[in-house]
Structure formats: structure tokens, C-alpha cells
Amino acid sequence: MTIGFSSRAVRSTCVLCVAGLLTLMPAAAAARAGRPDPGPPGGQRAVEQSSPLYRSGTQVRLRHGVPGVPGVSALSWVVADAGTGEVLAAHDAHRELPPASTLKTLFALTVLPVLPGGIRHEVSADDLAGIGPGSSLVGVVEGQTYRVSDLWNGVFLNSGNDAVHVLASLAGGWSATASRMQAEARALGARDTHVRSPDGYDAPGQVSSAYDLAVFGMAGLRRPDFARYCSRVDAMFPGRNGDAYGIMNTNRLLTGADGVEPYPGLIGVKNGYTSNAGNTLIAAARRDGRSLVVTVMNPQEGGGHAVYEEARSLLDWGFEAAGRVDPVGSLPAGGAPPRKGPQAAPAAAVARPSGDQSGWPGTGTILGVAALGAGVTALGLRLRLVRDDGR
């Protein structure tokens, strides 16, 4: 149901409510600034010294009769069970490398919970300011109104940096979003990632790792909205004058475009490319009741499609070897169910922005933030925020 308020007033009120919700996060962080992150027993250095995943080269523990891992040229890669988090094999898993648009998975994990898919927003010039030259774009136009779900299609399918900029603006701004992404990464146990540009555009100091990308992929698949977007092959995107045009997922393992054979059982997740990062990919697939996530960063041979073929060979090996190798490590358990809306968003985001600390605020803070999140949701039901499933 809609009520006859000015659409601009509705948009402004909604954005202010979301901004108010997000403003509480730094306050919660400040309240706990004196509480250092206890980290793992013995400290992070002890983990690095004991885990094969921190060693250089290929790490795998084969049992008798299990084929060796395929030879791939990527600088870093990981094969993990997406259900248990067990890492079946890896190569330089924690090597810090530019992630390109695979970083959009962390952006989605951070922002999806606070922006319901049915919100309608008229794009301003400020929303689109600062998009890097040469960025991939889905075609967002100033002055046009889009549903948030349309913008997420633009992020996941077309890797549109313009869509990321608009969503980040709605979620509180570019710098604030980067800070919350940093906090989200730490909360997920991804310690190699340093966020400078939320869209994955090359920026000094912006890095991630094959291990962290696997963490983001596994966490994303536990969110129904994330899983739905990242597995979508194509969609219609709003154009000018009320028309629409088709967009297709740029993940060729999913679509089979450009002569790349689609991978049977592929779920998603996200590919990326910049001249600095090379080709990067998070790919997840399901076969015989088992789901695997594979990350591949910057293949050194084989051209632009090598990232897909190397991921294919690692997935094939993983499905054959699963249950027949001893894991060389694990991704963080993250056993909590997917978060389902604005109320739950602050849980992972209350860590100090841009810092290495993570944790939960006091009960009072959680309840206050949840109440404000509920207010945003209630507003969405009353004021031109169309209730839909985000498709």
C-alpha cells in the first residue's frame, strides 16, 4: 500500500533512517575501544606458525590413491568445502593480492542487510560522483528512479561500479561503507583484506587473499538474497523512458559465454578483473549433495579465460578428492544463520572502522540498534517502499 507523501521526502526520510541506524555503529565501537580483540589462543602469530595455510607453495594432504592437485598458474588459490569450511588444498592462501571486483562480495555482505530490495531511489549526481575511469558500468542514469533490487542485479551481474556507488551512498557514504566493510571482514575472520574502494577498483593498499575471498563466498551463500543474486544468469535493467534492457552475468562459468563451457552445478559467485589485479574469481558449485567454493587469483598463463579453466580443474579435483584428503585448514565456522534484514546488520559491523578489532556491543546497544532497524523496516511498509522479494 502507498500513501501520498512526496516521493523525494520519502526517499530522504528513509535514507536518514538508514543513516541513523549506521551512525550508531561507530558509537558502539567507541564504547568498546578499550577492549582489545582477544584474537585466537596464543595470538595470530601462533596461528600463522602452526597452520599450513600460512606456508608458501601448494598445501595438500593426499591419502593413498587420491590424484594430485592439478597444475594451475594462479598466484594464489583455495579449494574448500562450502558446508564445513574445510580447506582441501590451497596455494599461497594468505598471499595479499588486489581482489578486483570479487571484493563486491564483501560489499554485498555488508550492505545487503540494511537496504531492503523494494526501496525506490532517484539517483543524484552526488550518488555517481567519483567513479573510477574505465570502471565496469551497468548504465545507472542520474535523475532516474531504481529499486534497490535492480541495483543489486547491476552489482552481481554486470559488476557495475555505478550501482555500487549508488548503494554505498544510500548506506551512508563511500568512506563509511569502506570502514564497515573492513569491520565486516574482521568479524568474518578475514584478516588479509584491506578495503580502500568498496567497488574493488584498484586503490593503493587495497588487497585481499584467496583465503579471505573463500570466506566471503561461503558467508554469502548462507544468505538467500546473496545466493539468489550471485546465481542469476540474466535480468532486465531499467532504461530510460520506462523501457528496460537485458543484462547478463559476466561469470562465464555460469553463462557459458565467449566459448567458455558452463560448469555443471555452478552456483555463482563473482568474477573480477583490473589491469593491476589480473583476473580473479570466486566460484561455487554443488554435486552429489556437496558444495565447494574455489577462489583463483591472477593466473599467469592462458589468457583472460584461464581463470575459469583453472577454477574448473580445481572444482573437478575437489569433488573427486572430497572425503579422501585430510584438510590443511579451515575457513571460520560462521555457523550463525544468515542475517535477515536491517535489525541484524550491526552485529558484524560494530567493530572499530578500519581497525583490526571485532566483537559485539553491549546488550543495550544491540537492542537500540535493532529497534531503529525495525523502524526502518516499518517505514518501508508504509511509505512507497514496495514490499517484494528483491528479485
N, C-alpha and C positions, 0 to 999 in steps of 0.2 A: 504494500500500500504506500502511496506517496502523499505528502502533504505540501500545500502550495507555498513553500518558502522559496526565496530566491536561490537558484542553484549555486551562485557564487558564494552566498552566505553559508549554504550548507557545506560546500567544499571547504570553506575557510574554517567553519566550526569543527568539522571532522578532523582536518589536519591539525588544528590546535589541540584537540583532544588527544590525538596520537602523539603529538609533540609533548604534551603534558605527561603522558604515560612514560615516554622515553626520557624526559627530564629527570624523573625520579631515580633513574639508574645511576648517574654519576653521584647523586647524593648518597645512595646506598653504598656505593664504592667508597666514598669519603668516610662514611661512618666506620668502615672496617679497614681503613688504610693502615692502622697499626697492627693488623693481624696478618703476618706473613703467610704465604702459601706454604703449608707443611710439605707439599710435594710427596713423592714416593718415599718409602722407608729407605734410609741411607742416602737420600738425595738423588737428584737427577744424574749426577756423575756416576753414582754406583750403578744405576740402571744402564747407562751407556757402556760401562766397563763389562757388564755381565751379559748384555743382550747381543746375539749375533747380528741383529738388525742394525746395530751401530758400526759394524765392521765393514770394511770396504770389500768390493767384489761380490760375487754371487753366493748367496747363503741358501742351502737346501740340505735336508737330512733324508736321503733316499733309503728306503728299505730294499731288500733284495728283489730284483725283478722289475723295479719301477724305472721307467725310462728317464734319462736325464732331461733337465730343462732345455728348451730349445735355445739355440744361439740367436740372440737379438742384439741390435746395435744401440738401443736406447741407453742414454746416460744413467737412467735410474728407472726401476720398475718394481712392482709388487703384485703378487697373486695371493688373494686372501679369500677365506670363506666368509661370505656376507652375513651368514646366520650366526656363526660362533665367533667371528673375528680372528680366527686362527690364520696366521700367515704361513702359507705353504712354501713359498720361496720368494726371494727378493734379491735385488741387485742395487747396492748403494741406496738403501731405502730412505735414509735420512739426509741424503745429499740435498743441499739447498739450491734450488733452481727456480728461474722465473716460471710461473704457472700458466701465463696467458689466461684465456677465458675459462679454464677449469676452475679458476677462483670464483666464478659466478655461482658455483655450488655453495660455497661458504656464504656468499651474499644472500642466496635464497634461504639457507638455514637460519640466517639472522633476521631477515626482513619478512619472510612469508608469515610468521606467526602474528605480526602486528598490522598487516594490511589485508583485510578481507577481500576476496576476489570480486565482490559486487560493487565496490566503491567506484564511482564515476568521477573523473578528474579532468578539468580543462587545462591543457598543457600551456605553460607560460614560457616566455623567452628565458627566464631565470632557470626553469627546470632543465633546459637544454644547454645551458652555458657550460663551457669547459670541456666539451667532448674532444678527445684527442684526435689529431689528424690521422686519416687512414683507418679510423675505427670501423668495425662492422656495424651496420645500422639496419633497423627493421623498417624505418620510414615514419617515425613519430613526427607529427606536424604541430607546430605552435598554433594555439587557438582551437584545436580540435579536442573533443572530449572522448576519453577512452575509459573502459573498465580496467580495473587493476588486473583482472584475469587476462585481458588482451595483452597487456604489457608483459605479463609473465610468459605468455606464449612467445613474445618477441625476444625475451631473455633466453629461454631454453631452446627455441627452435632456430632463430636467426642470430643468436648471440649478440643481440642489439645493444650496443653501449648507450644508445639514446634511450631505450626503455629502462636500462639500469639507472641512468641519471634521473629520470622522472620518478621512479620508485624510491630512490635514495632521497630525493627532495621531499617526497611525501612522508618518508620515515624520519625526517628530522634534519636532513642535510648531508652533504658529501663527507665532511670530516667526521661528523658524529657517527655516520654509518660505518666508516672505516674503523673507528675506535670500537664500536660494538662488534664488528666482525672480528677484530683482534681478540676481544674478550671471549667471544663465542668459540674461537679456535682453541684458546687456552682451556675453556670449560670442557671442550670435547677431548682434551688430551693431545691436541695437535700443537706441538711446541716449535716446529720448524718454520711455521708460517708467520710472515711479517707483512701486514697489509698497508699499502700506501694508496692504491687506487681500486675502489670496490669492483670495478668492471673487469679487472685483470689487465688493463692497459699497462704496458711497461712503465715502470717508475723506479728510480734509484732505491735500492734496498728492498724492493718487493720480491719475496721468494716464498716458496713452499717446498714440499718434497713429495715423492711418490707415496710415502707412508701417510702423510697428512691428507693427501688427496683421497687415498683409500678410506681414511676416517670420514671425510666429508661425504663420499659416495655412500658408504654404509649407513651413516646417520640419515642421509637424505631419503634413502629407500624405505626407512621406517616412518616417514611422513607420507600419508596418502596423497596429499596435494603435490608434493615434490615428485613422488613416483609417477603420478599421472602426467605432469608436465614433461618430465625428462624422457618419457617413453613415447610421447606423441610424435607421429611421423609428419603430420601436416596440420594446418589450421588456416582459417580465414582471418585476415588482419584488417581492421577498419581503414578505409581510404578516405579521400575527400568526397564531399557531397553525398554522404550516406552510402557510398559503394564500399566494396571490400575486395581484397586480392589475396591470393593464396601464398602462404609461406611454407617452406619445407625444412625439416630438421637438417642441420649441416653435419650430423653424425652419420657418416656413410655406412658404418656397420649396421646401423638401424634402417637406413633407407635403401641401401644398395645403389646409391647414385654414383656417377662418374666411373662406372665399371668396377666398383668395389662390391664383392658379393656380400649380401647381408648375412649376419651371423645368426644361426638358428637359436631361438630362445633369448635373444638380446632384450634386456630391459631398458637400457639407456646407458650412460648418464649424461656426459658432457665432454665435448672436444674443445680444443683451443689452438690458436696459432698467433704468434707475433714473430717478427724477424729476429728478435732477441731470444725469445723462448724456444723457437722452433715449434714443432707440433707436439701437443700434449693431449692426453686422453684419459678419462675415467670411463671404463666400460663394465657393465654388469650383465650377467646372463644367468638363466636358470635352466637346469637339465636334471631330469630324474629326481626331482624333489630337492635339489641342492642349488644354492645360488652362490656365485662367485663374483668378486669385484677385482678388476685388474686396472692398474694405473701404469701408464707408459709416458715417459718424459724425454722428449727430444732425441728421436732416432737419428743416428749419424749416417745411415745408408738407406738407399731405396727410394728417395724422393718423398713427395708430400703425402702419399698414401701408405708409406711404410708404417706409420703409427697404427693404422688399422690392421695391417697384416701381422705386425708384431703382437698386437693385442689378441688377434685371432689365435696365433700359435700358443700364446700363454694361456688363453682360456681353454683351448683344446687340451693342453698338457694338464692344467689344473683339474679339469673334470676327470681325466684319466687317473691322475695321481691322488685325488682327494680320498682320504681314508687309508692311503697306502704310504704316506710320508709322515714323519714327525714334524710338527710345526717348529718354525725357527723363531717364533714370537707371536704376538697377538696385537690386534687393534684394541683400543679401550673398549671395555664391555658396553658401556652406554645402554644398560638394559632397560632404562625407563621407556614407557610407551611414547609414541610420537606426541608432540605438543599440539594442541588443537585450538589455537586462537590467541588473541591478544593477552588473555589472562595469564598464559603460561610463558609468554615471551621473556619477561625479565629474569626468569630463573637462571638461564645461561648467560645473561648479558650484564649481570650486576658486577662482574669483575672490573677492576680498575681499567679504564680505557687505555689502550696502548701499552699496558703493562703485562707482567708475567704472572699475575695473581688471579686466582679464580675461586669461586665459592658461593655460598648462599648468604643473603642478608638475614636479618632477624625476622622472626615471625610477623611482627607488626608491619615491617616494610613489605613483606610478601603480600599480606592481606590488603594493605593500602594500594599497592600496585595492581593487584587482582581486581579490586573494586573499581579503580579507574579504567582498567581494561574492559570490565563488564559495562561501564558507562559508554565506552566507545562502541561496543557491540550493540547496546541498546539504541544508541543514536543511529547506527546503521540500519536498524529495523524500522526506524520511524522516518528518516529524512533522506529520501531519494537514494539510499544505498541499497541497490537491488539485491535481494536475497537470491543467491544462486549457488551452484556447486563449484564455481571458479573455472568452469570449462570455457 
